[in-house]
Amino acid sequence: MDRVLPAPTPETRHFWDGCKAGELRLQRCADCAESYFPPRPFCPVCGSRQVEVYRASGKARLYSYIINHRPRPDMGAAPHAIAVVELAEGPRMMTNIVGCPQTPEALVLDMPLEVTFQDHGEIALPVFQPVNG
């Protein structure tokens, strides 16, 4: 079974194009300067439609997670972490943690992470891995 992938919309196309190009793209309000995620055509803080897309740093910290032990045909039989990360720019996003054991000992809250992308053909998904060192 293939992984269920999102379908880009006109409002999210910049985000998915960025992921395919190896960039994590966020939006920022030109009026109140708040960065936000998920993508939308207006600022969730002040309601302004004066928003801009920019390349985020790709740096984050582990905010919360669960370890799913139920096998999934699209994710393999091994446990996998379903996480919320807090991006360096402020917004939080749901993702998966890769590149480390999927155990509570390895998944330490506030650990520094960096984005990487998993290519699934027309879509690349942003996932996060521990920062080396």
N, C-alpha and C positions, 0 to 999 in steps of 0.2 A: 504494500500500500504506500502510495506517495504521501508526503506531508501536505496537509491542507495549507494552501498559500493565500495570502491576501490578494485582492483584486484592486489595483491602483484606480483611483478616481481623479478627476481634475484637481481636487483639493489636496490630494496626497501624492500626486505624480512627482513633484520635486523631491520628496523624501525618498521614494523608491528609486528614482533615477540616481540620486546621491548614493544610496546603498549599492547599487549596481556599479557605480564608479569608485567604490571604496571610501565614500565620505558619509559621515553622519551629519545630516542637515536638519537644523531646527529653524523655527520662526521666532522673530522678535518683534515686539510692538514698537513702532516708530514714535508713538506718543508717550507711553509710560515706561518703555525700555525693558519690559518683562519678556524673558524667553519662555517658550511653552512647547509642550508636546502633549497629546498628538496633534498633527497638523490640522488646521482649520483656517478659514478665511478671515477670522476676526480674533481679536485679543480676548482671552477668557477672563482677564482681570478688569479691563476698562471698556471692552466692547468696540474698540476702534478697529476699523478696517485698514488702517495704515500699517501693514505688516511687511516684514522683509524676511527673506530666506538667507541663512548664512551657514557656513561650515563650522560645526562644533568641534571641540578639541578631541572628542572621543574618549575622554577620561571620565571615570565614574567611581563611585564607592558602592559597595554592597549594602543596600538598605534593609532588605528582607528576602527570605526565600523559604521554599519548601522543597523537600526531596521527594520526587514521585518514584515510588518503587514498583508501580504497576507497569508491566511491559506495554509498549505501544509499537505497532507495526512500523510506524514512520519514524520512530526515534531509537529503535533497537531495544534489546531486552534489559540493558543495564539501567540502573537508576539515573535520573537526570534532575538537575536543579531548575526549578521555575522561580525566577527571581524578579525583584524590583530593585533597580539601581537608581541612584541619584547622580545625575550628570553634573559635571563640574559647572555647567552653566545654570544649574538650578532645577530644571524639571526632572521628574522621575519617569521611568519607563519600565514596562514589563519585558522580560527577555529570558534567555537561558544563559547559564554559566558553563563555559567549556574550558578545557585545558588544565583541569585539576581533578583530583578525586571528588566524587560527588558524596562527600561525607560532612558531618558537622565539624569535624576537626579541620578540614581543609577550607570550608566555607565560613570564614570568620566575618562577622558583621563589621562594616566600615573598611574592609580590605580594599586597597586600590585596584581598580580594574581598567582595562582598555578595550575598546571595541575591535571586533574583527567581523568578517562577513562570511556567511555560508551561502555559496552560490547554488541556486535551485533553478537554473535555466533563465527564465525571464525575470525572476525576482531573486534578490540577494537579501538574506535576513541578517539584521544586526544582532550579534551575540557578544558576550563579554568574557574576557579571560583575565586571570590575575596578571598584574604588571610584574615583569621579571625583575628579580632583585628586591 
